[in-house]
Amino acid sequence: MSRGPCTPPVPAYGRTMPDQLLPTSPGFWRSPLRGPWFTSVLGIVLLAGITVLFVTGLVSYAAYNPGLSPVNDKTPDKGLLGFYLFAWPTDPPWLYRLTQGVHVTLGIALIPVLLAKLWSVLPRLFTLPPVRSLAHALERISLLLLVGGALFEFTTGMLNVQLDYLFPGSFYPLHFYGAWVFFAAFVAHAVLRVPAALRNLRHLRDEESELVSPTPAPPTFSRRGALGFVGGGSLLLLVTTAGRSFDGPLRETALLAPHGGPEPGSGPGGFQINKTAASRGISTTETSDEAWRLVIEGPGRTVRLSRPELLQLPLHSAALPIACVEGWSTSDQSWRGVRLRDLAALVGYESDAPPDVLVESLQRHGAFRRAALRDNQVRDPRALLALFVNGAPLTPDHGYPARIIVPAAPGVLNTKWVARMTFGDL
């Protein structure tokens, strides 16, 4: 049927052209929100956030003292990637609690920004021809590594936070090597795109770009509104996650954090744990005072002590948190036990110059059944073989009959259900 001269034309956004059915066509992507300014704002936020994530991630890896090989080294063949590693300090005692809390909380809070950024540049992944020049080819490769690396790092990180190890292999080498690949692509992409992003931020209107739809759909809200929506999602994740790294009432606001919400139970042992005695195959029979003995070894000397015998040694107290790789931490608990350096003295070492120590647990399942501590950690007067917490004997789930507690050390190095300690250079 012909259209008369007074019939209004059909708007472009009301028609479906054949070439708009393919994602390689600019007309396929019709959101009026996409554009260089919107993408640039998200990119600058990610530039700052991912840099902090990368640095705190490297610091978290250093906290495991991977140089104590092969016990603590979960990422072999690091080569030049381990250039920055150093002996992890014990001061301040909340250091790992801070760095890993920032790493995990910031990573969770950036998820809405990352998803919005990927959505905003989606048309660029389908542009034709796929390669226009050598420089464009390098940019496309960096973009592929960037997107793939971001999805890999954020996904494996979130699975680790929730203790869902659905990926093949160990989390530590996968996340470590993935981080270096991702960050290398991130730096290359930033070098290529940040100058343009800064120019875009100076303009309130988008210049011509492949991100701007030639046939945009009618807007439902503004780009500033979209940024507010993304920011609101990040803020919501932040306030429902960060509290688990603080003491006091804020802890109960961390509803989305691992082990979020109120503390489990009450009493001296009423604070969070990751793994129960039952889940690690620990029976009350083998931890009884009649059966359990701590074996302490040094060069040419071995000492075996029962728990009652340990109680006859000088006991000391320290107020320390437990901070885990999943980003959560306990509030400061009052621990009481025997100093690690005093145990080293029992097998022939000077108490002010103890060596490294290898600690072995009774546990039969899971990682870190063996963990090593540096000499500076053993030397610290707050580093204890704890026998009590908050004035009461350790509960089975908190490591009875004895556990390690060391200031600023990752939780998995604070070995529970200790069975053997071997002092010497590792």
Secondary structure as UniProt FT lines:
FT   TURN            5..6
FT   HELIX           12..14
FT   HELIX           18..21
FT   TURN            23..24
FT   HELIX           26..28
FT   TURN            32..33
FT   HELIX           36..62
FT   TURN            63..64
FT   TURN            66..67
FT   TURN            69..71
FT   HELIX           79..82
FT   TURN            83..84
FT   TURN            93..94
FT   HELIX           95..109
FT   HELIX           111..120
FT   HELIX           122..126
FT   HELIX           134..161
FT   TURN            162..163
FT   HELIX           171..201
FT   TURN            210..211
FT   HELIX           223..239
FT   TURN            240..241
FT   HELIX           242..245
FT   HELIX           248..253
FT   TURN            255..256
FT   TURN            258..259
FT   TURN            268..269
FT   HELIX           278..280
FT   TURN            284..287
FT   TURN            289..291
FT   STRAND          294..298
FT   TURN            299..300
FT   STRAND          301..305
FT   HELIX           307..310
FT   TURN            311..312
FT   STRAND          316..320
FT   TURN            325..326
FT   STRAND          333..339
FT   HELIX           340..346
FT   TURN            347..348
FT   TURN            351..352
FT   STRAND          357..361
FT   STRAND          370..373
FT   HELIX           375..379
FT   TURN            381..382
FT   STRAND          384..389
FT   TURN            390..391
FT   STRAND          392..393
FT   HELIX           396..398
FT   TURN            399..401
FT   STRAND          403..405
FT   TURN            407..408
FT   HELIX           411..413
FT   STRAND          418..423
//
